[in-house]
Amino acid sequence: MSLLHHHRELHELAQPWRLREQLSKLHARPRRPGETFDFAVLGDAEPGRFWIWRKLFNRPGVFETQLSSIQRHSIDFTVQLGDMVSCGHPHLYERFFRQLHGLNIEKPYLTVCGNHDRSNPHGGSHSRMYRSLFGQSNYHFDYGGVRFVTLDSSRQRVTRTQVKWLSKVLDTPLRKVLFTHMPPVMLKLWGGAAAHHMGGFADGAHDFTDVMSRAGVERVYMGHVHCFGVQDYKGVRYVLTGGGGSPLFPCGSSDKFHHYLTVSVTERGLRERVHSLDGASFEIPAGKVLLPH
C-alpha cells in the first residue's frame, strides 16, 4: 500500500470523529438553558508506550470496556481528556479509530489533545497529526446554557495567546466548564512534589488559574496523571480524572484506579458520579475538597 493511499485511508477512518461532525451531531438535539442533562468525562486511554509498562501497570481492554459502559448511560456527549494513542503516529491513530468503529459509539464523542497525541510525548513535538484528524485543539461550544471550553495544554504549557483567548471566550453570562489534558502544577493533585513533566504544566499555570477564577468557571476537568483527585483552588473546583485505561503508574497518590465520570448539569450546580471498572460508583460530595493523599 502506498503512503498516499494509507494517508487517505486514515483520514477516511477519522472523518466521522472530527470535531465538526461530532458537534453537528450534538447540536441536532439541543437542550434549553436550565434543562437537566448529563455528559461523561473519560481520562487518559493509551495502553502504555512500552511493553514493560503495559505488563506491570495495566490490563488490556480497559478503555474499550469503559467507553462501552458509558454508552449505556443517559448522556448527551462524552469528552475524552487526551492521550488516546501512545504516540502520535499514523498507525497508532489508525488502530484507535478502528477501536472506535468497533464499539458502536452513537453518542457525540469529543476529544482533548494530550501530550501522547503529539509526535513525541516527552520532547520537542508537534500536533499536526492530531489536528489534521480531529480539527482544532482549542475550541468551545455552547449547549444547554453552558459554555464548554477545551484548552490544549499538551505542550506542558499555556501560552499568553491562549490566556487571551480564554479571557475572551469565557466573557459570557453562560455557565462555564473547561476541559484540558494537564493540570496546573500548583494543585499538586498527583500527590506530592513530583517533577513537573509528571504532574502537569508550570508555564502559564498561574495566569491560567487566575482566568478560571475571574471568569467564575464552574468546573475544570483534567487528565494526564493516572489517578483521581478533587481540589478547590481560588473558588474553582478542579477534578483530576486520569483513569480512562492508561497504566496506573506510581504517582504519590493512593487514589489510582480505572474510572470515568458522569456529570449531571442541573440548575443547582454540577453533580459528578465516579464509576470504577468493577461497576461500583460514588458521588463526589458537593462543597467538600478531597485532598490528595
PyMOL commands that set and color helices and strands:
alter all, ss='L'
color gray80, all
select helices_A, chain A and resi 3-17+19-27+51-57+62-71+90-102+115-117+128-134+160-169+185-187+196-199+205-215
alter helices_A, ss='H'
color red, helices_A
select strands_A, chain A and resi 37-42+78-80+109-111+139-143+146-151+175-180+219-222+228-233+236-241+259-266+269-276+281-283
alter strands_A, ss='S'
color yellow, strands_A
deselect
rebuild
show_as cartoon
